[in-house]
Amino acid sequence: MNSYVISVNGAEKRYESFQLGPIELNVEPGLIVALVGSNGSGKTTLFQMMMNTVLPDRGTIEVFGKRYEDFEVDVKRRIGYVPESSYSEEAGWRVRELVAFHSRWFPTWNQAKWLSLAERFEIDPKTNVKVLSKGMKRRLLFSLALAQEPDLLLLDEPSSGLDPYAWRIMLEEIGQYMAAGNRSVIMATHTIEEVRRLADYVAIIHKGQLLEYTDKDSLVDSWKTFWVGQPLPEPELLPGMVEWEEGPLMRITTNQAQQAEQALLDAGIAIVKRQQVELDEVLHHVIAAQRKQPNGKGAIRV
């Protein structure tokens, strides 16, 4: 049995016009992992495979070191899942009826936690679920997941439709959830501020392929922009060169900041200014490189 909270081993899913994978992803416990990528990149399909609601055509997925085919009930009881889409409203249940039904499936259900979350998120238990706005449904789903006291939260765009007030509460609650220890979060998000505030690791997915899985701080630290006082004869040869722009000061962006800076100093080239690349720009560059270069390699002259 492996020690990963999630282990995705060569998992693939093929549709008529889209293929996810093969994906290799091992998530250690105690981390918040942000899964980022454009719409249609495969994030929701990957979550569905992690929940065993969509089966991979190839490869395997283990959760808490276990296969779903052997331990599905035990595994799912330890996961708090907020899907991209809301629950079916056909039953016409009120919130309190949905909560009563949901809580029966989870031995670790914390009713006091649910009541606290309902108060914080201003969820009225007497309200019919079908009349809730999109934002209120997201509050409800998130609250149900947290009240399970799970070991793993799988959050698929959890802040979609939330107003700034509810969004701030969500961030606070995720922080409190992690503070209890031995817990993990994997969240798909388009919100860079969520990545910046919460994530320990970043997984970048594009057109069904996992481009990068790395420590967030190391990713940001490795990217830097330099302005130098003289042109480089062969700028594309500088370590980690991503793009450059000529001018009175030549601007260089690299994803191997330490090696590139040393190469410039060794060549006797004066660095006039250094600047950290913002996280949203880093993510943009990683995905843009994959779009512009079939193999994802090569520097770009601006």
N, C-alpha and C positions, 0 to 999 in steps of 0.2 A: 504494500500500500504506500503510495507517495504522500508527501507532506503538503502538497499544494491544495489550496482551497478550490481552485479550478485548474484543470489540466486539459487543454484542447490539443489533440494529437492528430495532425493531418486531416482535420475535419473539412469536408467539402459538401456543398449543397448546390445542385444544378437546377436551374429553371430554364425556360425556353429562351429568354433573352438576358440571363444573368447567371453568373457563377460566383459563389462565395468559396474562397479558399483555393488550395489547402491552407488551413490556418494552424499555426503552431503557437500556443500561448499558455504559459504557466504562471499562475498568480499565487504568490506566497501569502499566507494569512497575515492580517494586521495592516493591510494596505488599502488605500483608496485609489482605484484605477479609473482614469477618465478615458473613455472610448470616444474618440473624435473622428469626424469625417463628414462629408457632404451627404445630403439626402440621397438615398438609393445606394449608398456605399456598402450596405450589408450589416449595419449595426443591429437592427431589429432581428434579422434572421439569425445572427450569432446569439443574441439573447434567447430567442426561441429554441435554439439547439441546446443552450445551457439549461433551459427549463424542460427539455425533452418534449416540447409541444411540436417541434419540427425535428425530424430525424435526419442525421447526416447521411449522404449517399456513400461516403467513404470516411474512414478515420473514426476516432473515438473521443468521447468526452467523459471525464471523471470529475465528480464534485465531492469534495472532502475525501478524496481517494477512493471513491466508490462509483461503480457503474449503475446507471439508472435501472437496467434490466434486472438487477439483483436487489436494489435497495430504494426503489422509487419513493415510497411513502416516507421512509426515514429521511431521505435526502431533502425532499420538498418541504418537510416540516421545519427544516433548518434554514430555509430561504425566505426572505421577504421580497416579493417581486412586484414591481410597479411597471406594468406593460405600457406600451405606447398608446394603445386604445383602451377605452374604459370597459367596464363590465356591461354585459347585455342588460337591457332595461325591460325585457319582456315580462319579467315577473311583477314589475310594478312595486317592488319592495320599498319600504321606508328605510332610512339609514339604519335605525336601530335593529330592524329585521335582518338587514344584510350583515351587520356586525355580529348578531347572534349566530347566524349561519356560519359566517367565516370563522368565528372564534372556536367552533367545535372541532375544527381540523387541526388545531395547534395546541399541544399540551402546555407549551410555554406562554400561552396567551396572558397578557397583563391588562386586566380590565381597568385598573387605576391609570395605567399609562394611556390607554385609549381615551378615557374620560378627560385626562389632562390635555391630550392632543386635540380632541374635539373642541375643548374650550379655547385653546390657543388659536386654532384655525377657524374658529367661529362656525363649526359644523353643527347644525340643528338635528338631533337624532330623529325628530318627528317628520322631517322633510322627506318627500318622495324622491328617490334617487333620480328618476327620469327628468325632474324639473331642475336639477342642479346644473349650473353653468360648467363649462369646460374646466375653468380654474378650480371650482369647488370640487369637481370630481377628482382632480389631481390631488387636492388636499386630502380627500377621503381615502384614495388609494394609498397615498404615502402614509397616512396615519394608521391604516390597517396593517401595512407592512411593518411599521415600527412596533406596533403593539404586540406583534407576534414574538418579540424579543429574539430575532433570528441571529444566526451566526454570520450570515451573508445577506447583504442587500444587493439586489439586481434592479437598477433604476434606469428605465428607458425614457430619456427626456423627461425627468421628473418635474422640471420647472416650467414645462410648456403650459402656457395659459395662466401662470401665477402672476399676481400683481406684486409690486416691489415689497409690500409688507409681508405677504405670505412667503415670498422667496427668501427673505431674510430669516424668517422663522425656520424654513426648511434647512438652510445652511446651519443654523444653530443646533437644530435637532440632529443633523448628521454628525456634527462635532461631538455632541453629548453621547450619541450612540457609539462612536469610536472610542470615546474616553473610557468606556467600560472595559475595554481590553479584549483581545482575542476575537476581534470582529473584522469583517472586510466589506468593502463596497466596490462594486463595479457599476459605473454610471455612464450612459451615453449622453452627450451634451453638445449643444451648439454654443453654449455660453462660456466665453473665454474666462470670465471672472470666476465661474465655478471651478474651472481647471486651476486657475491661479491660486484660489483660496484653499481648495480642498485636496487636490490630487497629489499623491506621492509618485505615481507612475502615469505615463501617458501612452496609450495605444492608438496609433494613427492608422485608420483604415480607409482605403480608396478603391473603388471599383472591385470590391470583393477581396482585395489583397491587404494583408497586414503589412504596412510599410515600415513601421517602427514600433518597438515596445521598449521604453527606456525610463529611467529615473527622470522626473520632471526637472529637477534642479540641475542635473548633469546636462540635460538637453539644452536648457537655456544658457548655461555657462559655456557650452561649447560653441555657441553662435555669437559672433561679434562683427561689427562694422568698423573698419579702419579708414581714415583719410590720410593719404600719404602725399608728400610734396613733390614727387616725381613719378613719371609713368613707369610701369613695369614692362620690360620687353616681352615677356611671355606670362601674362597674368593668369592664364588658365592652369599653369603649372604650380601655382601657390597651393599649399596644402588646404584641402577642404573648400576651395574656391566655389562659391555659389553664383555670384554675379559681380560685375564691376562696371563702373561708369567713369569715363574720362572727363576731365575738366581742369580748372586751375588747381584743384586738389582731386586726386584720383580716389574715388570711393570704392571700397572693396568689402564684400560680405563673404564670410567664411564660416563653415560649420566645424572647423578645427582651429579654434581661436589661438590656443597656446602654441601649436606648431606653426601656424601662419605668422604669428607675431615674431617668433624666434627666427623664422626664415627671412622676414623683412629686416630684422636687426642684423643678421649675419651678412645680408647683402648690402648693408650700409644705407638702407633706405629709411629716412626719418618718418616716424609716425606722428602726424600733427594732432590727431584726435582719435579716441577710442570710444565706442558706444555699444552697450549691450543691445542685442536684438530682442524686441518685445516678443512675448510668447505667441501672440496672434500672428505676428510676422513669421516666426519660425514655422508654425503649422502651415501657413500659407505657402512658404517656400518649399516645404517637404512635399505637399500635394501638387504644387505647380510644377515642380521638377518631374514628377511622375507623369503629368499631363503632357509636358513639352518634349520629354525624352522617352522613347519607347522602353528603354531599359532603366529609366530613372536616374541616369548619370549625365554628367556634363555641366559645365558652367555656362552662364548666360551673360552676354554683353548687353548692357542697357543702352 
